Amino acid sequence: MNRCHGPGISLAAVAAALAFACAVAHAQTWPQKPVRVIVNVTAGGGVDAIARIAAQHYTQLWGQSFVVDNRVGAGGSIGVELVAKAAPDGYTLLVTSSGVVTNAALRPQSYDPVRDLQPISKLTSNPYIVILTPSLPPNNMKELVALAKAKPGGLSYASAGIGSIVHMGAELITTMAGVPMTHVPYKGVADAYPAVAQGQADWMIGSPLSALPLIRAGRLKAIAVTSGTRAKTLPELPTVAESGFPGYDVVAWFGMFAPAHTPPAIVARLSAEAKRAMQTPEVTRRMEAESTDAVGNTPQEFAVEVKAEYAKWVALVKKTGMKF
């Protein structure tokens, strides 16, 4: 019998075993120096705040500094590109919003969110609310669609700008309804909300944190939430999905990523501790006050979601011909 092809261990198997052992050893001793946490938006916002919560938790846990580094520009693409091209050694991380997916779906980027980034954990999630001008007759999604079909192109929806998640989410509604509606982009929700409240645009989707005060004041009318299940803070509002749009599920999320090919053991450690950080009573109370859910799911779960969401928005862009 040829010993080279017998039951002995092959050189390839030995090399693979050694590589695995080295990876495990690296993960066990990591981190041995400061870790940079890239945030691709300016300091002071929601993404930045969540990144700092996670960074502080890691720093206290592992005794190495996790330093938040705000790298802005090009609609957030500069910060994402830095991480996508960084060494996959666990020393460069990214905390960003769902815009990392929608931006790449809408126009070519220097990164692919599925190929170039390793999901670690979805940190937070919140639904949007479908809100209307109070004087508009519809009180639910079916009535809104019926009105739109009665006057094709006559209804308008506002957004926080072309390519924003609120634009994409609203466009998905019009596409699934099969009725055209006019998109009116604004520079941000601070301009879009007053436009809807005053009837300059008929409806939009907005976040609970900023929309609820206007809803409670009677300046906007809420008819549905955009998540796949009803919101804990708004249980009386039906979902868009149960209002005639099966499968519709659009949420805002903040998540943590690493460069692709970062050692799985390091990713697993980061993910487990991110979940612990997000589920502390203090953070949970804070998220509830902002109508946001603290999540902290596994890398595998988050990866499935990112891939599905990217495919969904790419399909919408292709179907509608949407351009930035």
DOTI-361261 format. One record per residue (C-alpha): residue number from 1; residue in three letters; chain; x, y, z. Coordinates in nm, 2 decimals. Each point is the difference from the previous one (the first is absolute). Example, Ala and Ser with C-alpha at 12.3 -4.5 7.8 and 13.67 -1.06 7.14 Angstrom:
<recs>
+-----+------+-------+--------+--------+--------+
!  nr ! rest ! kette !     px !     py !     pz !
+-----+------+-------+--------+--------+--------+
!   1 !  Ala !     A !   1.23 !  -0.45 !   0.78 !
!   2 !  Ser !     A !   0.14 !   0.34 !  -0.07 !
+-----+------+-------+--------+--------+--------+
</recs>
This chain:
<recs>
+-----+------+-------+--------+--------+--------+
!  nr ! rest ! kette !     px !     py !     pz !
+-----+------+-------+--------+--------+--------+
!   1 !  Met !     A !   0.00 !   0.00 !   0.00 !
!   2 !  Asn !     A !   0.13 !   0.35 !  -0.09 !
!   3 !  Arg !     A !   0.06 !   0.16 !   0.33 !
!   4 !  Cys !     A !  -0.04 !   0.35 !  -0.15 !
!   5 !  His !     A !  -0.37 !  -0.09 !  -0.07 !
!   6 !  Gly !     A !  -0.06 !  -0.21 !   0.30 !
!   7 !  Pro !     A !  -0.19 !   0.09 !   0.31 !
!   8 !  Gly !     A !   0.27 !   0.23 !   0.13 !
!   9 !  Ile !     A !  -0.04 !   0.37 !   0.04 !
!  10 !  Ser !     A !   0.06 !   0.21 !  -0.32 !
!  11 !  Leu !     A !   0.22 !   0.30 !  -0.01 !
!  12 !  Ala !     A !  -0.30 !   0.21 !  -0.09 !
!  13 !  Ala !     A !  -0.18 !  -0.12 !   0.31 !
!  14 !  Val !     A !   0.30 !   0.08 !   0.22 !
!  15 !  Ala !     A !   0.02 !   0.35 !  -0.15 !
!  16 !  Ala !     A !  -0.37 !   0.05 !   0.06 !
!  17 !  Ala !     A !   0.02 !  -0.12 !   0.36 !
!  18 !  Leu !     A !   0.30 !   0.23 !   0.06 !
!  19 !  Ala !     A !  -0.19 !   0.30 !  -0.15 !
!  20 !  Phe !     A !  -0.30 !  -0.08 !   0.21 !
!  21 !  Ala !     A !   0.21 !  -0.02 !   0.32 !
!  22 !  Cys !     A !   0.17 !   0.33 !  -0.08 !
!  23 !  Ala !     A !  -0.34 !   0.17 !  -0.06 !
!  24 !  Val !     A !  -0.13 !  -0.14 !   0.33 !
!  25 !  Ala !     A !   0.32 !   0.12 !   0.18 !
!  26 !  His !     A !  -0.04 !   0.35 !  -0.15 !
!  27 !  Ala !     A !  -0.36 !   0.02 !   0.10 !
!  28 !  Gln !     A !   0.08 !  -0.10 !   0.36 !
!  29 !  Thr !     A !   0.27 !   0.26 !   0.04 !
!  30 !  Trp !     A !  -0.19 !   0.28 !  -0.19 !
!  31 !  Pro !     A !  -0.02 !   0.29 !   0.07 !
!  32 !  Gln !     A !   0.36 !   0.08 !   0.06 !
!  33 !  Lys !     A !  -0.02 !   0.37 !  -0.11 !
!  34 !  Pro !     A !  -0.26 !   0.27 !  -0.04 !
!  35 !  Val !     A !  -0.29 !  -0.08 !  -0.23 !
!  36 !  Arg !     A !  -0.14 !   0.27 !  -0.23 !
!  37 !  Val !     A !  -0.38 !   0.02 !  -0.03 !
!  38 !  Ile !     A !  -0.09 !   0.19 !  -0.32 !
!  39 !  Val !     A !  -0.33 !   0.19 !   0.00 !
!  40 !  Asn !     A !  -0.09 !   0.13 !  -0.34 !
!  41 !  Val !     A !  -0.21 !   0.29 !   0.12 !
!  42 !  Thr !     A !   0.07 !   0.31 !   0.21 !
!  43 !  Ala !     A !   0.02 !  -0.02 !   0.38 !
!  44 !  Gly !     A !  -0.30 !   0.06 !   0.21 !
!  45 !  Gly !     A !  -0.26 !  -0.20 !  -0.19 !
!  46 !  Gly !     A !  -0.16 !  -0.34 !   0.07 !
!  47 !  Val !     A !   0.26 !  -0.21 !  -0.18 !
!  48 !  Asp !     A !   0.28 !   0.18 !   0.18 !
!  49 !  Ala !     A !  -0.17 !  -0.05 !   0.34 !
!  50 !  Ile !     A !  -0.05 !  -0.37 !  -0.05 !
!  51 !  Ala !     A !   0.36 !  -0.04 !  -0.12 !
!  52 !  Arg !     A !   0.12 !   0.17 !   0.32 !
!  53 !  Ile !     A !  -0.21 !  -0.23 !   0.22 !
!  54 !  Ala !     A !   0.15 !  -0.31 !  -0.16 !
!  55 !  Ala !     A !   0.36 !   0.15 !   0.00 !
!  56 !  Gln !     A !  -0.02 !   0.08 !   0.37 !
!  57 !  His !     A !  -0.13 !  -0.35 !   0.08 !
!  58 !  Tyr !     A !   0.29 !  -0.16 !  -0.20 !
!  59 !  Thr !     A !   0.26 !   0.23 !   0.16 !
!  60 !  Gln !     A !  -0.11 !  -0.08 !   0.35 !
!  61 !  Leu !     A !  -0.02 !  -0.38 !  -0.08 !
!  62 !  Trp !     A !   0.32 !  -0.06 !  -0.18 !
!  63 !  Gly !     A !   0.23 !   0.28 !   0.13 !
!  64 !  Gln !     A !   0.09 !   0.14 !  -0.34 !
!  65 !  Ser !     A !  -0.13 !   0.33 !  -0.13 !
!  66 !  Phe !     A !  -0.28 !  -0.02 !  -0.26 !
!  67 !  Val !     A !   0.02 !   0.34 !  -0.16 !
!  68 !  Val !     A !  -0.30 !   0.15 !  -0.19 !
!  69 !  Asp !     A !   0.13 !   0.17 !  -0.32 !
!  70 !  Asn !     A !  -0.26 !   0.20 !  -0.19 !
!  71 !  Arg !     A !   0.08 !  -0.01 !  -0.37 !
!  72 !  Val !     A !  -0.26 !   0.19 !  -0.21 !
!  73 !  Gly !     A !  -0.04 !   0.09 !  -0.36 !
!  74 !  Ala !     A !  -0.15 !  -0.13 !  -0.33 !
!  75 !  Gly !     A !  -0.32 !  -0.09 !   0.17 !
!  76 !  Gly !     A !   0.17 !  -0.22 !   0.25 !
!  77 !  Ser !     A !   0.20 !  -0.20 !  -0.26 !
!  78 !  Ile !     A !   0.34 !   0.13 !   0.11 !
!  79 !  Gly !     A !  -0.03 !  -0.16 !   0.34 !
!  80 !  Val !     A !  -0.14 !  -0.33 !  -0.13 !
!  81 !  Glu !     A !   0.28 !  -0.02 !  -0.26 !
!  82 !  Leu !     A !   0.27 !   0.04 !   0.27 !
!  83 !  Val !     A !  -0.13 !  -0.30 !   0.18 !
!  84 !  Ala !     A !  -0.06 !  -0.21 !  -0.32 !
!  85 !  Lys !     A !   0.36 !   0.05 !  -0.10 !
!  86 !  Ala !     A !   0.15 !  -0.04 !   0.35 !
!  87 !  Ala !     A !   0.19 !  -0.31 !   0.11 !
!  88 !  Pro !     A !  -0.23 !  -0.27 !   0.13 !
!  89 !  Asp !     A !   0.17 !  -0.03 !   0.33 !
!  90 !  Gly !     A !  -0.27 !   0.13 !   0.24 !
!  91 !  Tyr !     A !   0.16 !   0.34 !   0.05 !
!  92 !  Thr !     A !  -0.23 !   0.20 !  -0.23 !
!  93 !  Leu !     A !  -0.38 !  -0.01 !   0.05 !
!  94 !  Leu !     A !  -0.30 !   0.18 !  -0.15 !
!  95 !  Val !     A !  -0.32 !   0.12 !   0.17 !
!  96 !  Thr !     A !  -0.24 !   0.13 !  -0.26 !
!  97 !  Ser !     A !  -0.37 !   0.02 !  -0.09 !
!  98 !  Ser !     A !  -0.21 !  -0.19 !  -0.26 !
!  99 !  Gly !     A !   0.12 !   0.27 !  -0.24 !
! 100 !  Val !     A !   0.31 !  -0.22 !  -0.06 !
! 101 !  Val !     A !  -0.23 !  -0.23 !  -0.20 !
! 102 !  Thr !     A !  -0.24 !   0.25 !  -0.16 !
! 103 !  Asn !     A !   0.29 !   0.22 !  -0.13 !
! 104 !  Ala !     A !   0.17 !  -0.30 !  -0.16 !
! 105 !  Ala !     A !  -0.33 !  -0.11 !  -0.16 !
! 106 !  Leu !     A !  -0.07 !   0.34 !  -0.14 !
! 107 !  Arg !     A !   0.33 !   0.08 !  -0.17 !
! 108 !  Pro !     A !   0.34 !  -0.16 !  -0.05 !
! 109 !  Gln !     A !   0.23 !   0.02 !   0.31 !
! 110 !  Ser !     A !   0.36 !  -0.10 !   0.05 !
! 111 !  Tyr !     A !  -0.13 !  -0.27 !   0.23 !
! 112 !  Asp !     A !  -0.25 !  -0.28 !  -0.01 !
! 113 !  Pro !     A !  -0.19 !  -0.03 !   0.33 !
! 114 !  Val !     A !  -0.03 !  -0.38 !  -0.03 !
! 115 !  Arg !     A !   0.34 !  -0.08 !  -0.14 !
! 116 !  Asp !     A !   0.23 !   0.25 !   0.18 !
! 117 !  Leu !     A !  -0.15 !   0.02 !   0.35 !
! 118 !  Gln !     A !  -0.04 !  -0.26 !   0.27 !
! 119 !  Pro !     A !  -0.32 !   0.05 !   0.20 !
! 120 !  Ile !     A !   0.06 !  -0.02 !   0.37 !
! 121 !  Ser !     A !  -0.34 !   0.10 !   0.15 !
! 122 !  Lys !     A !  -0.30 !   0.21 !  -0.06 !
! 123 !  Leu !     A !   0.00 !   0.23 !   0.31 !
! 124 !  Thr !     A !  -0.33 !   0.18 !  -0.02 !
! 125 !  Ser !     A !  -0.31 !   0.00 !  -0.21 !
! 126 !  Asn !     A !  -0.32 !   0.21 !  -0.03 !
! 127 !  Pro !     A !  -0.29 !   0.01 !  -0.24 !
! 128 !  Tyr !     A !  -0.12 !   0.31 !  -0.19 !
! 129 !  Ile !     A !  -0.35 !   0.13 !   0.01 !
! 130 !  Val !     A !  -0.21 !   0.08 !  -0.31 !
! 131 !  Ile !     A !  -0.13 !   0.36 !   0.07 !
! 132 !  Leu !     A !  -0.24 !   0.21 !  -0.19 !
! 133 !  Thr !     A !  -0.12 !   0.36 !  -0.03 !
! 134 !  Pro !     A !  -0.28 !   0.01 !   0.27 !
! 135 !  Ser !     A !  -0.26 !   0.13 !  -0.25 !
! 136 !  Leu !     A !   0.06 !  -0.29 !  -0.24 !
! 137 !  Pro !     A !  -0.30 !  -0.23 !   0.01 !
! 138 !  Pro !     A !   0.17 !  -0.35 !   0.02 !
! 139 !  Asn !     A !   0.03 !  -0.16 !   0.35 !
! 140 !  Asn !     A !   0.18 !  -0.32 !  -0.11 !
! 141 !  Met !     A !   0.22 !  -0.13 !  -0.28 !
! 142 !  Lys !     A !  -0.28 !  -0.14 !  -0.21 !
! 143 !  Glu !     A !  -0.17 !   0.33 !   0.00 !
! 144 !  Leu !     A !   0.32 !   0.18 !  -0.09 !
! 145 !  Val !     A !   0.06 !  -0.23 !  -0.30 !
! 146 !  Ala !     A !  -0.36 !   0.03 !  -0.11 !
! 147 !  Leu !     A !   0.03 !   0.38 !   0.00 !
! 148 !  Ala !     A !   0.33 !  -0.02 !  -0.19 !
! 149 !  Lys !     A !  -0.16 !  -0.23 !  -0.26 !
! 150 !  Ala !     A !  -0.29 !   0.24 !  -0.04 !
! 151 !  Lys !     A !   0.24 !   0.28 !  -0.09 !
! 152 !  Pro !     A !   0.32 !  -0.16 !  -0.15 !
! 153 !  Gly !     A !   0.30 !   0.22 !   0.06 !
! 154 !  Gly !     A !  -0.22 !   0.24 !   0.20 !
! 155 !  Leu !     A !   0.13 !  -0.10 !   0.34 !
! 156 !  Ser !     A !   0.35 !   0.09 !   0.12 !
! 157 !  Tyr !     A !   0.23 !  -0.13 !   0.26 !
! 158 !  Ala !     A !   0.29 !   0.18 !   0.17 !
! 159 !  Ser !     A !   0.34 !  -0.13 !   0.09 !
! 160 !  Ala !     A !   0.32 !   0.10 !   0.17 !
! 161 !  Gly !     A !   0.18 !   0.00 !  -0.34 !
! 162 !  Ile !     A !   0.05 !  -0.23 !  -0.30 !
! 163 !  Gly !     A !   0.14 !  -0.33 !   0.11 !
! 164 !  Ser !     A !  -0.09 !   0.03 !   0.37 !
! 165 !  Ile !     A !  -0.15 !  -0.29 !   0.17 !
! 166 !  Val !     A !  -0.33 !   0.19 !   0.03 !
! 167 !  His !     A !   0.00 !   0.06 !  -0.37 !
! 168 !  Met !     A !   0.08 !  -0.36 !  -0.09 !
! 169 !  Gly !     A !  -0.26 !  -0.13 !   0.25 !
! 170 !  Ala !     A !  -0.27 !   0.23 !  -0.14 !
! 171 !  Glu !     A !   0.09 !  -0.09 !  -0.36 !
! 172 !  Leu !     A !  -0.03 !  -0.36 !   0.09 !
! 173 !  Ile !     A !  -0.36 !   0.06 !   0.11 !
! 174 !  Thr !     A !  -0.09 !   0.18 !  -0.32 !
! 175 !  Thr !     A !   0.16 !  -0.28 !  -0.20 !
! 176 !  Met !     A !  -0.18 !  -0.28 !   0.19 !
! 177 !  Ala !     A !  -0.33 !   0.19 !  -0.03 !
! 178 !  Gly !     A !   0.06 !   0.04 !  -0.37 !
! 179 !  Val !     A !  -0.10 !   0.36 !  -0.01 !
! 180 !  Pro !     A !   0.22 !   0.30 !  -0.07 !
! 181 !  Met !     A !   0.04 !   0.27 !   0.25 !
! 182 !  Thr !     A !   0.22 !   0.31 !  -0.02 !
! 183 !  His !     A !   0.32 !   0.01 !   0.20 !
! 184 !  Val !     A !   0.08 !   0.33 !   0.17 !
! 185 !  Pro !     A !   0.36 !  -0.01 !   0.15 !
! 186 !  Tyr !     A !   0.10 !   0.24 !   0.27 !
! 187 !  Lys !     A !   0.34 !   0.07 !   0.16 !
! 188 !  Gly !     A !  -0.10 !  -0.20 !   0.31 !
! 189 !  Val !     A !  -0.29 !  -0.10 !   0.22 !
! 190 !  Ala !     A !   0.01 !   0.34 !   0.17 !
! 191 !  Asp !     A !  -0.13 !   0.14 !  -0.33 !
! 192 !  Ala !     A !  -0.21 !  -0.29 !  -0.10 !
! 193 !  Tyr !     A !  -0.22 !  -0.03 !   0.31 !
! 194 !  Pro !     A !  -0.13 !   0.36 !  -0.02 !
! 195 !  Ala !     A !  -0.07 !  -0.05 !  -0.38 !
! 196 !  Val !     A !  -0.22 !  -0.29 !   0.08 !
! 197 !  Ala !     A !  -0.16 !   0.17 !   0.30 !
! 198 !  Gln !     A !  -0.09 !   0.30 !  -0.22 !
! 199 !  Gly !     A !  -0.12 !  -0.21 !  -0.29 !
! 200 !  Gln !     A !   0.28 !   0.09 !  -0.24 !
! 201 !  Ala !     A !   0.05 !  -0.38 !  -0.03 !
! 202 !  Asp !     A !  -0.26 !  -0.26 !   0.08 !
! 203 !  Trp !     A !   0.20 !  -0.26 !   0.20 !
! 204 !  Met !     A !   0.33 !  -0.15 !   0.09 !
! 205 !  Ile !     A !   0.16 !  -0.25 !   0.24 !
! 206 !  Gly !     A !   0.18 !   0.13 !   0.31 !
! 207 !  Ser !     A !   0.17 !  -0.12 !   0.31 !
! 208 !  Pro !     A !  -0.19 !  -0.04 !   0.32 !
! 209 !  Leu !     A !   0.25 !   0.22 !   0.19 !
! 210 !  Ser !     A !  -0.06 !   0.31 !  -0.22 !
! 211 !  Ala !     A !  -0.35 !  -0.07 !  -0.12 !
! 212 !  Leu !     A !  -0.19 !  -0.10 !   0.32 !
! 213 !  Pro !     A !   0.00 !   0.35 !   0.15 !
! 214 !  Leu !     A !  -0.16 !   0.14 !  -0.32 !
! 215 !  Ile !     A !  -0.25 !  -0.29 !  -0.01 !
! 216 !  Arg !     A !  -0.10 !   0.05 !   0.36 !
! 217 !  Ala !     A !  -0.04 !   0.38 !  -0.06 !
! 218 !  Gly !     A !  -0.24 !  -0.08 !  -0.29 !
! 219 !  Arg !     A !   0.23 !   0.15 !  -0.26 !
! 220 !  Leu !     A !   0.05 !  -0.34 !  -0.18 !
! 221 !  Lys !     A !  -0.22 !  -0.31 !  -0.03 !
! 222 !  Ala !     A !   0.15 !  -0.35 !   0.05 !
! 223 !  Ile !     A !  -0.15 !  -0.29 !  -0.19 !
! 224 !  Ala !     A !   0.25 !  -0.29 !   0.02 !
! 225 !  Val !     A !   0.35 !  -0.11 !   0.10 !
! 226 !  Thr !     A !   0.25 !  -0.13 !  -0.25 !
! 227 !  Ser !     A !   0.15 !  -0.29 !   0.20 !
! 228 !  Gly !     A !  -0.10 !  -0.36 !  -0.06 !
! 229 !  Thr !     A !  -0.16 !  -0.01 !   0.34 !
! 230 !  Arg !     A !  -0.18 !   0.26 !   0.20 !
! 231 !  Ala !     A !   0.21 !   0.24 !   0.20 !
! 232 !  Lys !     A !   0.01 !  -0.04 !   0.38 !
! 233 !  Thr !     A !  -0.05 !   0.37 !   0.05 !
! 234 !  Leu !     A !  -0.28 !   0.02 !  -0.26 !
! 235 !  Pro !     A !  -0.20 !  -0.32 !   0.03 !
! 236 !  Glu !     A !  -0.32 !   0.15 !  -0.12 !
! 237 !  Leu !     A !   0.15 !   0.08 !  -0.34 !
! 238 !  Pro !     A !  -0.02 !  -0.28 !  -0.26 !
! 239 !  Thr !     A !   0.31 !  -0.09 !  -0.21 !
! 240 !  Val !     A !   0.02 !   0.09 !  -0.37 !
! 241 !  Ala !     A !   0.03 !  -0.37 !  -0.06 !
! 242 !  Glu !     A !  -0.33 !  -0.09 !   0.16 !
! 243 !  Ser !     A !  -0.17 !   0.30 !  -0.17 !
! 244 !  Gly !     A !   0.02 !  -0.15 !  -0.35 !
! 245 !  Phe !     A !   0.38 !  -0.02 !  -0.06 !
! 246 !  Pro !     A !   0.11 !  -0.35 !   0.09 !
! 247 !  Gly !     A !   0.37 !  -0.03 !   0.06 !
! 248 !  Tyr !     A !   0.06 !   0.37 !   0.04 !
! 249 !  Asp !     A !   0.25 !   0.06 !   0.28 !
! 250 !  Val !     A !   0.21 !   0.32 !   0.02 !
! 251 !  Val !     A !   0.18 !   0.10 !   0.31 !
! 252 !  Ala !     A !   0.29 !   0.23 !   0.10 !
! 253 !  Trp !     A !   0.29 !  -0.17 !   0.16 !
! 254 !  Phe !     A !   0.35 !   0.07 !   0.14 !
! 255 !  Gly !     A !   0.25 !  -0.28 !  -0.04 !
! 256 !  Met !     A !   0.36 !  -0.10 !   0.06 !
! 257 !  Phe !     A !   0.23 !  -0.14 !  -0.27 !
! 258 !  Ala !     A !   0.36 !  -0.10 !  -0.05 !
! 259 !  Pro !     A !   0.20 !  -0.05 !  -0.33 !
! 260 !  Ala !     A !  -0.08 !  -0.32 !  -0.18 !
! 261 !  His !     A !   0.21 !  -0.30 !   0.11 !
! 262 !  Thr !     A !   0.05 !   0.12 !   0.35 !
! 263 !  Pro !     A !   0.06 !  -0.31 !   0.22 !
! 264 !  Pro !     A !  -0.34 !  -0.16 !   0.09 !
! 265 !  Ala !     A !   0.11 !  -0.04 !   0.37 !
! 266 !  Ile !     A !   0.06 !   0.38 !   0.03 !
! 267 !  Val !     A !  -0.33 !   0.07 !  -0.17 !
! 268 !  Ala !     A !  -0.17 !  -0.23 !   0.24 !
! 269 !  Arg !     A !   0.15 !   0.17 !   0.30 !
! 270 !  Leu !     A !  -0.10 !   0.34 !  -0.13 !
! 271 !  Ser !     A !  -0.35 !  -0.11 !  -0.07 !
! 272 !  Ala !     A !  -0.06 !  -0.16 !   0.33 !
! 273 !  Glu !     A !   0.12 !   0.30 !   0.19 !
! 274 !  Ala !     A !  -0.19 !   0.24 !  -0.22 !
! 275 !  Lys !     A !  -0.32 !  -0.19 !   0.10 !
! 276 !  Arg !     A !   0.09 !   0.04 !   0.37 !
! 277 !  Ala !     A !   0.06 !   0.37 !  -0.05 !
! 278 !  Met !     A !  -0.33 !   0.06 !  -0.18 !
! 279 !  Gln !     A !  -0.20 !  -0.20 !   0.25 !
! 280 !  Thr !     A !   0.11 !   0.17 !   0.32 !
! 281 !  Pro !     A !  -0.29 !   0.15 !   0.19 !
! 282 !  Glu !     A !   0.13 !   0.36 !  -0.05 !
! 283 !  Val !     A !   0.04 !  -0.04 !  -0.38 !
! 284 !  Thr !     A !  -0.34 !  -0.18 !  -0.03 !
! 285 !  Arg !     A !  -0.18 !   0.28 !   0.19 !
! 286 !  Arg !     A !   0.17 !   0.26 !  -0.22 !
! 287 !  Met !     A !  -0.10 !  -0.18 !  -0.32 !
! 288 !  Glu !     A !  -0.36 !  -0.04 !   0.12 !
! 289 !  Ala !     A !  -0.02 !   0.37 !   0.06 !
! 290 !  Glu !     A !   0.11 !   0.05 !  -0.36 !
! 291 !  Ser !     A !  -0.25 !  -0.26 !  -0.13 !
! 292 !  Thr !     A !   0.29 !  -0.21 !  -0.11 !
! 293 !  Asp !     A !   0.07 !  -0.37 !   0.07 !
! 294 !  Ala !     A !   0.35 !  -0.11 !   0.13 !
! 295 !  Val !     A !   0.08 !  -0.31 !  -0.21 !
! 296 !  Gly !     A !   0.35 !  -0.16 !   0.01 !
! 297 !  Asn !     A !  -0.05 !  -0.30 !  -0.23 !
! 298 !  Thr !     A !   0.26 !  -0.24 !  -0.12 !
! 299 !  Pro !     A !   0.24 !   0.05 !  -0.30 !
! 300 !  Gln !     A !  -0.18 !  -0.27 !  -0.19 !
! 301 !  Glu !     A !  -0.35 !   0.15 !   0.06 !
! 302 !  Phe !     A !   0.12 !   0.35 !  -0.09 !
! 303 !  Ala !     A !   0.18 !  -0.13 !  -0.32 !
! 304 !  Val !     A !  -0.33 !  -0.16 !  -0.12 !
! 305 !  Glu !     A !  -0.18 !   0.33 !   0.06 !
! 306 !  Val !     A !   0.26 !   0.22 !  -0.17 !
! 307 !  Lys !     A !   0.01 !  -0.23 !  -0.31 !
! 308 !  Ala !     A !  -0.38 !  -0.01 !  -0.03 !
! 309 !  Glu !     A !  -0.04 !   0.38 !   0.05 !
! 310 !  Tyr !     A !   0.27 !   0.08 !  -0.26 !
! 311 !  Ala !     A !  -0.18 !  -0.23 !  -0.25 !
! 312 !  Lys !     A !  -0.33 !   0.16 !   0.07 !
! 313 !  Trp !     A !   0.12 !   0.36 !  -0.06 !
! 314 !  Val !     A !   0.21 !  -0.10 !  -0.31 !
! 315 !  Ala !     A !  -0.32 !  -0.16 !  -0.14 !
! 316 !  Leu !     A !  -0.20 !   0.32 !   0.07 !
! 317 !  Val !     A !   0.26 !   0.22 !  -0.16 !
! 318 !  Lys !     A !   0.00 !  -0.21 !  -0.31 !
! 319 !  Lys !     A !  -0.38 !  -0.02 !  -0.02 !
! 320 !  Thr !     A !  -0.06 !   0.37 !   0.04 !
! 321 !  Gly !     A !   0.31 !   0.14 !  -0.17 !
! 322 !  Met !     A !   0.06 !   0.21 !   0.31 !
! 323 !  Lys !     A !   0.31 !   0.21 !  -0.02 !
! 324 !  Phe !     A !   0.19 !   0.21 !   0.25 !
+-----+------+-------+--------+--------+--------+
</recs>
